[in-house]
Amino acid sequence: ALDTTTLRELINSEGRLIPKALEPGVPRVAIPKPLRASTQDLYERKGSMEIRQGAIERMSYRQSYHQDMYAEVFEHMAEVYSVPLQGAYNPPRYDQWQYDQYYQ
């Protein structure tokens, strides 16, 4: 509990709390307050997010295109050599996957 003597020792003549003196040799570190984003900054961030979203959509399209191409190659090889495809080499076709997703 604080008594009045201790309280007087902690408050300066202006009524403000006196900060505790640091040990000698202990550096003081100030943490800068982050700047508040302006409206222009927010619009720029939104634009960069839209660009990233477009890039992700293009990558997704390319990936599905290549996946379909590889599936066709494996199916063609299976037909030519009369070998059944199994496991990872027999993935569901992209259009079949969409059909299964919506109609089952």
N, CA, C and O atoms as a GROMACS GRO file, in nm:
protein
  416
    1ALA      N    1   0.084  -0.118   0.000
    1ALA     CA    2   0.000   0.000   0.000
    1ALA      C    3   0.088   0.124   0.000
    1ALA      O    4   0.192   0.129   0.066
    2LEU      N    5   0.045   0.224  -0.074
    2LEU     CA    6   0.120   0.349  -0.081
    2LEU      C    7   0.078   0.440   0.033
    2LEU      O    8  -0.041   0.464   0.055
    3ASP      N    9   0.176   0.491   0.105
    3ASP     CA   10   0.143   0.592   0.206
    3ASP      C   11   0.167   0.730   0.146
    3ASP      O   12   0.223   0.740   0.037
    4THR      N   13   0.126   0.835   0.213
    4THR     CA   14   0.137   0.970   0.158
    4THR      C   15   0.281   1.013   0.137
    4THR      O   16   0.309   1.089   0.045
    5THR      N   17   0.374   0.966   0.219
    5THR     CA   18   0.515   1.002   0.202
    5THR      C   19   0.568   0.944   0.072
    5THR      O   20   0.633   1.013  -0.006
    6THR      N   21   0.540   0.816   0.048
    6THR     CA   22   0.587   0.750  -0.075
    6THR      C   23   0.522   0.815  -0.197
    6THR      O   24   0.588   0.834  -0.299
    7LEU      N   25   0.395   0.847  -0.187
    7LEU     CA   26   0.324   0.908  -0.298
    7LEU      C   27   0.384   1.045  -0.333
    7LEU      O   28   0.398   1.078  -0.451
    8ARG      N   29   0.420   1.124  -0.231
    8ARG     CA   30   0.483   1.254  -0.255
    8ARG      C   31   0.617   1.237  -0.325
    8ARG      O   32   0.656   1.321  -0.406
    9GLU      N   33   0.688   1.130  -0.294
    9GLU     CA   34   0.819   1.106  -0.355
    9GLU      C   35   0.805   1.068  -0.503
    9GLU      O   36   0.897   1.089  -0.582
   10LEU      N   37   0.690   1.011  -0.540
   10LEU     CA   38   0.670   0.965  -0.677
   10LEU      C   39   0.612   1.073  -0.769
   10LEU      O   40   0.611   1.055  -0.891
   11ILE      N   41   0.562   1.183  -0.713
   11ILE     CA   42   0.498   1.287  -0.793
   11ILE      C   43   0.583   1.414  -0.788
   11ILE      O   44   0.627   1.455  -0.681
   12ASN      N   45   0.604   1.475  -0.905
   12ASN     CA   46   0.685   1.598  -0.910
   12ASN      C   47   0.599   1.720  -0.879
   12ASN      O   48   0.481   1.707  -0.845
   13SER      N   49   0.658   1.838  -0.890
   13SER     CA   50   0.588   1.962  -0.853
   13SER      C   51   0.471   1.993  -0.946
   13SER      O   52   0.381   2.068  -0.909
   14GLU      N   53   0.471   1.936  -1.065
   14GLU     CA   54   0.361   1.959  -1.160
   14GLU      C   55   0.250   1.855  -1.145
   14GLU      O   56   0.152   1.856  -1.220
   15GLY      N   57   0.265   1.765  -1.049
   15GLY     CA   58   0.163   1.663  -1.027
   15GLY      C   59   0.177   1.543  -1.119
   15GLY      O   60   0.085   1.461  -1.128
   16ARG      N   61   0.290   1.531  -1.185
   16ARG     CA   62   0.311   1.418  -1.276
   16ARG      C   63   0.396   1.312  -1.209
   16ARG      O   64   0.478   1.341  -1.122
   17LEU      N   65   0.375   1.189  -1.249
   17LEU     CA   66   0.450   1.077  -1.195
   17LEU      C   67   0.596   1.086  -1.238
   17LEU      O   68   0.624   1.106  -1.356
   18ILE      N   69   0.687   1.073  -1.145
   18ILE     CA   70   0.830   1.077  -1.177
   18ILE      C   71   0.870   0.938  -1.227
   18ILE      O   72   0.852   0.840  -1.156
   19PRO      N   73   0.925   0.930  -1.349
   19PRO     CA   74   0.964   0.798  -1.400
   19PRO      C   75   1.082   0.743  -1.322
   19PRO      O   76   1.169   0.818  -1.276
   20LYS      N   77   1.084   0.612  -1.307
   20LYS     CA   78   1.193   0.546  -1.236
   20LYS      C   79   1.322   0.565  -1.317
   20LYS      O   80   1.323   0.545  -1.438
   21ALA      N   81   1.429   0.603  -1.248
   21ALA     CA   82   1.557   0.622  -1.316
   21ALA      C   83   1.612   0.486  -1.357
   21ALA      O   84   1.611   0.391  -1.279
   22LEU      N   85   1.660   0.479  -1.479
   22LEU     CA   86   1.718   0.354  -1.528
   22LEU      C   87   1.857   0.334  -1.469
   22LEU      O   88   1.924   0.429  -1.430
   23GLU      N   89   1.896   0.210  -1.465
   23GLU     CA   90   2.032   0.177  -1.420
   23GLU      C   91   2.130   0.240  -1.518
   23GLU      O   92   2.101   0.248  -1.638
   24PRO      N   93   2.247   0.284  -1.470
   24PRO     CA   94   2.347   0.338  -1.563
   24PRO      C   95   2.391   0.229  -1.661
   24PRO      O   96   2.411   0.113  -1.623
   25GLY      N   97   2.407   0.267  -1.786
   25GLY     CA   98   2.452   0.172  -1.888
   25GLY      C   99   2.340   0.095  -1.956
   25GLY      O  100   2.365   0.021  -2.050
   26VAL      N  101   2.215   0.112  -1.909
   26VAL     CA  102   2.102   0.044  -1.972
   26VAL      C  103   2.047   0.139  -2.078
   26VAL      O  104   1.998   0.247  -2.045
   27PRO      N  105   2.055   0.099  -2.205
   27PRO     CA  106   2.008   0.190  -2.310
   27PRO      C  107   1.855   0.200  -2.310
   27PRO      O  108   1.785   0.104  -2.281
   28ARG      N  109   1.807   0.318  -2.342
   28ARG     CA  110   1.662   0.338  -2.358
   28ARG      C  111   1.627   0.311  -2.503
   28ARG      O  112   1.697   0.354  -2.595
   29VAL      N  113   1.520   0.242  -2.521
   29VAL     CA  114   1.476   0.210  -2.657
   29VAL      C  115   1.337   0.268  -2.677
   29VAL      O  116   1.244   0.240  -2.602
   30ALA      N  117   1.326   0.349  -2.779
   30ALA     CA  118   1.196   0.406  -2.812
   30ALA      C  119   1.134   0.326  -2.925
   30ALA      O  120   1.200   0.298  -3.026
   31ILE      N  121   1.011   0.288  -2.909
   31ILE     CA  122   0.941   0.214  -3.014
   31ILE      C  123   0.858   0.316  -3.092
   31ILE      O  124   0.765   0.376  -3.038
   32PRO      N  125   0.892   0.336  -3.220
   32PRO     CA  126   0.819   0.436  -3.297
   32PRO      C  127   0.674   0.394  -3.320
   32PRO      O  128   0.644   0.276  -3.341
   33LYS      N  129   0.588   0.490  -3.314
   33LYS     CA  130   0.446   0.465  -3.339
   33LYS      C  131   0.427   0.445  -3.490
   33LYS      O  132   0.476   0.525  -3.569
   34PRO      N  133   0.357   0.339  -3.529
   34PRO     CA  134   0.339   0.317  -3.673
   34PRO      C  135   0.259   0.431  -3.735
   34PRO      O  136   0.166   0.484  -3.674
   35LEU      N  137   0.297   0.466  -3.856
   35LEU     CA  138   0.226   0.572  -3.927
   35LEU      C  139   0.087   0.523  -3.966
   35LEU      O  140   0.067   0.406  -3.998
   36ARG      N  141  -0.006   0.613  -3.963
   36ARG     CA  142  -0.142   0.579  -4.002
   36ARG      C  143  -0.151   0.580  -4.154
   36ARG      O  144  -0.105   0.674  -4.219
   37ALA      N  145  -0.210   0.477  -4.209
   37ALA     CA  146  -0.220   0.466  -4.355
   37ALA      C  147  -0.315   0.573  -4.409
   37ALA      O  148  -0.422   0.597  -4.355
   38SER      N  149  -0.272   0.635  -4.518
   38SER     CA  150  -0.358   0.734  -4.583
   38SER      C  151  -0.454   0.663  -4.678
   38SER      O  152  -0.438   0.543  -4.704
   39THR      N  153  -0.551   0.734  -4.727
   39THR     CA  154  -0.645   0.678  -4.823
   39THR      C  155  -0.571   0.630  -4.948
   39THR      O  156  -0.604   0.526  -5.004
   40GLN      N  157  -0.472   0.708  -4.991
   40GLN     CA  158  -0.393   0.670  -5.108
   40GLN      C  159  -0.320   0.538  -5.084
   40GLN      O  160  -0.316   0.452  -5.172
   41ASP      N  161  -0.262   0.522  -4.963
   41ASP     CA  162  -0.194   0.397  -4.929
   41ASP      C  163  -0.290   0.279  -4.937
   41ASP      O  164  -0.255   0.173  -4.988
   42LEU      N  165  -0.411   0.299  -4.885
   42LEU     CA  166  -0.510   0.190  -4.887
   42LEU      C  167  -0.550   0.153  -5.030
   42LEU      O  168  -0.565   0.035  -5.061
   43TYR      N  169  -0.566   0.254  -5.117
   43TYR     CA  170  -0.599   0.225  -5.257
   43TYR      C  171  -0.484   0.151  -5.326
   43TYR      O  172  -0.508   0.062  -5.407
   44GLU      N  173  -0.360   0.189  -5.294
   44GLU     CA  174  -0.245   0.121  -5.354
   44GLU      C  175  -0.238  -0.025  -5.308
   44GLU      O  176  -0.210  -0.114  -5.387
   45ARG      N  177  -0.264  -0.048  -5.178
   45ARG     CA  178  -0.265  -0.186  -5.128
   45ARG      C  179  -0.375  -0.267  -5.194
   45ARG      O  180  -0.354  -0.383  -5.231
   46LYS      N  181  -0.492  -0.206  -5.210
   46LYS     CA  182  -0.604  -0.276  -5.274
   46LYS      C  183  -0.566  -0.314  -5.417
   46LYS      O  184  -0.594  -0.425  -5.462
   47GLY      N  185  -0.503  -0.220  -5.488
   47GLY     CA  186  -0.461  -0.248  -5.625
   47GLY      C  187  -0.360  -0.361  -5.631
   47GLY      O  188  -0.369  -0.446  -5.720
   48SER      N  189  -0.264  -0.362  -5.539
   48SER     CA  190  -0.164  -0.470  -5.542
   48SER      C  191  -0.227  -0.604  -5.507
   48SER      O  192  -0.185  -0.707  -5.560
   49MET      N  193  -0.329  -0.604  -5.419
   49MET     CA  194  -0.398  -0.729  -5.387
   49MET      C  195  -0.475  -0.780  -5.509
   49MET      O  196  -0.479  -0.900  -5.534
   50GLU      N  197  -0.536  -0.688  -5.584
   50GLU     CA  198  -0.609  -0.729  -5.704
   50GLU      C  199  -0.514  -0.788  -5.807
   50GLU      O  200  -0.547  -0.885  -5.875
   51ILE      N  201  -0.395  -0.728  -5.819
   51ILE     CA  202  -0.295  -0.781  -5.913
   51ILE      C  203  -0.254  -0.921  -5.870
   51ILE      O  204  -0.246  -1.011  -5.954
   52ARG      N  205  -0.229  -0.940  -5.740
   52ARG     CA  206  -0.190  -1.073  -5.691
   52ARG      C  207  -0.302  -1.174  -5.714
   52ARG      O  208  -0.275  -1.288  -5.752
   53GLN      N  209  -0.426  -1.133  -5.691
   53GLN     CA  210  -0.539  -1.223  -5.712
   53GLN      C  211  -0.545  -1.266  -5.858
   53GLN      O  212  -0.569  -1.383  -5.888
   54GLY      N  213  -0.524  -1.171  -5.950
   54GLY     CA  214  -0.524  -1.204  -6.093
   54GLY      C  215  -0.413  -1.301  -6.127
   54GLY      O  216  -0.433  -1.393  -6.206
   55ALA      N  217  -0.295  -1.281  -6.068
   55ALA     CA  218  -0.182  -1.371  -6.094
   55ALA      C  219  -0.212  -1.510  -6.042
   55ALA      O  220  -0.180  -1.609  -6.107
   56ILE      N  221  -0.274  -1.519  -5.925
   56ILE     CA  222  -0.309  -1.650  -5.868
   56ILE      C  223  -0.412  -1.720  -5.956
   56ILE      O  224  -0.402  -1.841  -5.979
   57GLU      N  225  -0.509  -1.646  -6.006
   57GLU     CA  226  -0.610  -1.706  -6.095
   57GLU      C  227  -0.546  -1.758  -6.223
   57GLU      O  228  -0.582  -1.866  -6.271
   58ARG      N  229  -0.451  -1.681  -6.281
   58ARG     CA  230  -0.382  -1.727  -6.402
   58ARG      C  231  -0.299  -1.852  -6.374
   58ARG      O  232  -0.297  -1.945  -6.455
   59MET      N  233  -0.232  -1.856  -6.259
   59MET     CA  234  -0.152  -1.974  -6.224
   59MET      C  235  -0.242  -2.096  -6.206
   59MET      O  236  -0.208  -2.206  -6.248
   60SER      N  237  -0.357  -2.076  -6.144
   60SER     CA  238  -0.451  -2.185  -6.123
   60SER      C  239  -0.501  -2.238  -6.257
   60SER      O  240  -0.512  -2.359  -6.276
   61TYR      N  241  -0.531  -2.146  -6.350
   61TYR     CA  242  -0.577  -2.187  -6.482
   61TYR      C  243  -0.468  -2.267  -6.554
   61TYR      O  244  -0.495  -2.372  -6.612
   62ARG      N  245  -0.343  -2.215  -6.549
   62ARG     CA  246  -0.232  -2.287  -6.614
   62ARG      C  247  -0.212  -2.424  -6.554
   62ARG      O  248  -0.187  -2.521  -6.626
   63GLN      N  249  -0.222  -2.433  -6.422
   63GLN     CA  250  -0.202  -2.561  -6.355
   63GLN      C  251  -0.309  -2.661  -6.399
   63GLN      O  252  -0.277  -2.776  -6.429
   64SER      N  253  -0.435  -2.618  -6.404
   64SER     CA  254  -0.541  -2.710  -6.446
   64SER      C  255  -0.524  -2.748  -6.592
   64SER      O  256  -0.554  -2.861  -6.631
   65TYR      N  257  -0.476  -2.653  -6.675
   65TYR     CA  258  -0.452  -2.682  -6.816
   65TYR      C  259  -0.345  -2.790  -6.830
   65TYR      O  260  -0.362  -2.886  -6.905
   66HIS      N  261  -0.233  -2.774  -6.758
   66HIS     CA  262  -0.125  -2.873  -6.766
   66HIS      C  263  -0.168  -3.007  -6.708
   66HIS      O  264  -0.131  -3.112  -6.759
   67GLN      N  265  -0.248  -3.002  -6.601
   67GLN     CA  266  -0.296  -3.126  -6.542
   67GLN      C  267  -0.383  -3.201  -6.643
   67GLN      O  268  -0.372  -3.322  -6.657
   68ASP      N  269  -0.469  -3.128  -6.714
   68ASP     CA  270  -0.553  -3.191  -6.816
   68ASP      C  271  -0.467  -3.248  -6.929
   68ASP      O  272  -0.495  -3.357  -6.979
   69MET      N  273  -0.362  -3.173  -6.969
   69MET     CA  274  -0.275  -3.223  -7.076
   69MET      C  275  -0.206  -3.352  -7.035
   69MET      O  276  -0.202  -3.448  -7.112
   70TYR      N  277  -0.152  -3.355  -6.912
   70TYR     CA  278  -0.084  -3.477  -6.866
   70TYR      C  279  -0.182  -3.593  -6.854
   70TYR      O  280  -0.147  -3.706  -6.887
   71ALA      N  281  -0.304  -3.566  -6.809
   71ALA     CA  282  -0.403  -3.672  -6.800
   71ALA      C  283  -0.432  -3.729  -6.938
   71ALA      O  284  -0.445  -3.851  -6.954
   72GLU      N  285  -0.441  -3.642  -7.038
   72GLU     CA  286  -0.464  -3.690  -7.175
   72GLU      C  287  -0.347  -3.774  -7.225
   72GLU      O  288  -0.368  -3.874  -7.293
   73VAL      N  289  -0.224  -3.733  -7.193
   73VAL     CA  290  -0.106  -3.810  -7.235
   73VAL      C  291  -0.109  -3.948  -7.173
   73VAL      O  292  -0.087  -4.048  -7.242
   74PHE      N  293  -0.137  -3.956  -7.042
   74PHE     CA  294  -0.143  -4.086  -6.976
   74PHE      C  295  -0.255  -4.173  -7.033
   74PHE      O  296  -0.237  -4.293  -7.052
   75GLU      N  297  -0.370  -4.112  -7.059
   75GLU     CA  298  -0.480  -4.189  -7.116
   75GLU      C  299  -0.444  -4.241  -7.254
   75GLU      O  300  -0.475  -4.355  -7.289
   76HIS      N  301  -0.378  -4.157  -7.334
   76HIS     CA  302  -0.336  -4.200  -7.468
   76HIS      C  303  -0.237  -4.316  -7.458
   76HIS      O  304  -0.249  -4.414  -7.531
   77MET      N  305  -0.139  -4.305  -7.368
   77MET     CA  306  -0.040  -4.413  -7.352
   77MET      C  307  -0.107  -4.541  -7.306
   77MET      O  308  -0.072  -4.650  -7.350
   78ALA      N  309  -0.206  -4.528  -7.215
   78ALA     CA  310  -0.276  -4.646  -7.166
   78ALA      C  311  -0.352  -4.714  -7.280
   78ALA      O  312  -0.357  -4.837  -7.286
   79GLU      N  313  -0.411  -4.634  -7.369
   79GLU     CA  314  -0.483  -4.692  -7.483
   79GLU      C  315  -0.386  -4.759  -7.580
   79GLU      O  316  -0.411  -4.871  -7.626
   80VAL      N  317  -0.275  -4.691  -7.611
   80VAL     CA  318  -0.179  -4.744  -7.708
   80VAL      C  319  -0.117  -4.874  -7.658
   80VAL      O  320  -0.104  -4.970  -7.734
   81TYR      N  321  -0.079  -4.877  -7.530
   81TYR     CA  322  -0.009  -4.995  -7.476
   81TYR      C  323  -0.102  -5.091  -7.402
   81TYR      O  324  -0.056  -5.189  -7.345
   82SER      N  325  -0.231  -5.062  -7.404
   82SER     CA  326  -0.331  -5.147  -7.338
   82SER      C  327  -0.294  -5.176  -7.192
   82SER      O  328  -0.297  -5.290  -7.147
   83VAL      N  329  -0.261  -5.070  -7.120
   83VAL     CA  330  -0.222  -5.082  -6.979
   83VAL      C  331  -0.321  -4.998  -6.897
   83VAL      O  332  -0.343  -4.881  -6.929
   84PRO      N  333  -0.382  -5.056  -6.793
   84PRO     CA  334  -0.473  -4.976  -6.711
   84PRO      C  335  -0.396  -4.877  -6.623
   84PRO      O  336  -0.290  -4.910  -6.569
   85LEU      N  337  -0.449  -4.759  -6.610
   85LEU     CA  338  -0.386  -4.659  -6.524
   85LEU      C  339  -0.429  -4.684  -6.380
   85LEU      O  340  -0.545  -4.716  -6.353
   86GLN      N  341  -0.333  -4.668  -6.286
   86GLN     CA  342  -0.363  -4.694  -6.145
   86GLN      C  343  -0.305  -4.584  -6.057
   86GLN      O  344  -0.208  -4.519  -6.093
   87GLY      N  345  -0.365  -4.565  -5.942
   87GLY     CA  346  -0.313  -4.474  -5.840
   87GLY      C  347  -0.306  -4.330  -5.888
   87GLY      O  348  -0.402  -4.277  -5.944
   88ALA      N  349  -0.190  -4.268  -5.864
   88ALA     CA  350  -0.172  -4.127  -5.899
   88ALA      C  351  -0.175  -4.105  -6.049
   88ALA      O  352  -0.198  -3.993  -6.095
   89TYR      N  353  -0.152  -4.211  -6.127
   89TYR     CA  354  -0.152  -4.196  -6.273
   89TYR      C  355  -0.293  -4.206  -6.330
   89TYR      O  356  -0.312  -4.197  -6.451
   90ASN      N  357  -0.392  -4.225  -6.243
   90ASN     CA  358  -0.530  -4.233  -6.288
   90ASN      C  359  -0.616  -4.133  -6.210
   90ASN      O  360  -0.713  -4.172  -6.145
   91PRO      N  361  -0.578  -4.004  -6.217
   91PRO     CA  362  -0.659  -3.906  -6.144
   91PRO      C  363  -0.791  -3.884  -6.215
   91PRO      O  364  -0.802  -3.907  -6.336
   92PRO      N  365  -0.894  -3.839  -6.142
   92PRO     CA  366  -1.019  -3.809  -6.210
   92PRO      C  367  -0.999  -3.690  -6.304
   92PRO      O  368  -0.923  -3.598  -6.274
   93ARG      N  369  -1.065  -3.694  -6.415
   93ARG     CA  370  -1.053  -3.583  -6.511
   93ARG      C  371  -1.112  -3.457  -6.448
   93ARG      O  372  -1.200  -3.465  -6.362
   94TYR      N  373  -1.064  -3.343  -6.492
   94TYR     CA  374  -1.110  -3.216  -6.437
   94TYR      C  375  -1.261  -3.199  -6.457
   94TYR      O  376  -1.332  -3.160  -6.365
   95ASP      N  377  -1.309  -3.230  -6.577
   95ASP     CA  378  -1.452  -3.215  -6.603
   95ASP      C  379  -1.533  -3.317  -6.523
   95ASP      O  380  -1.644  -3.287  -6.480
   96GLN      N  381  -1.478  -3.436  -6.502
   96GLN     CA  382  -1.546  -3.537  -6.422
   96GLN      C  383  -1.553  -3.492  -6.276
   96GLN      O  384  -1.654  -3.512  -6.209
   97TRP      N  385  -1.444  -3.432  -6.228
   97TRP     CA  386  -1.441  -3.383  -6.090
   97TRP      C  387  -1.547  -3.275  -6.070
   97TRP      O  388  -1.617  -3.274  -5.968
   98GLN      N  389  -1.560  -3.184  -6.167
   98GLN     CA  390  -1.662  -3.080  -6.156
   98GLN      C  391  -1.801  -3.141  -6.157
   98GLN      O  392  -1.889  -3.099  -6.081
   99TYR      N  393  -1.822  -3.239  -6.244
   99TYR     CA  394  -1.951  -3.305  -6.252
   99TYR      C  395  -1.984  -3.371  -6.118
   99TYR      O  396  -2.094  -3.355  -6.065
  100ASP      N  397  -1.887  -3.444  -6.063
  100ASP     CA  398  -1.909  -3.512  -5.935
  100ASP      C  399  -1.937  -3.413  -5.823
  100ASP      O  400  -2.020  -3.439  -5.735
  101GLN      N  401  -1.869  -3.300  -5.827
  101GLN     CA  402  -1.884  -3.200  -5.721
  101GLN      C  403  -2.025  -3.141  -5.722
  101GLN      O  404  -2.081  -3.116  -5.615
  102TYR      N  405  -2.081  -3.117  -5.838
  102TYR     CA  406  -2.210  -3.049  -5.846
  102TYR      C  407  -2.330  -3.143  -5.850
  102TYR      O  408  -2.441  -3.103  -5.814
  103TYR      N  409  -2.311  -3.266  -5.893
  103TYR     CA  410  -2.426  -3.353  -5.914
  103TYR      C  411  -2.431  -3.473  -5.820
  103TYR      O  412  -2.509  -3.566  -5.842
  104GLN      N  413  -2.350  -3.473  -5.717
  104GLN     CA  414  -2.359  -3.585  -5.621
  104GLN      C  415  -2.381  -3.536  -5.482
  104GLN      O  416  -2.391  -3.616  -5.389
   0.00000   0.00000   0.00000
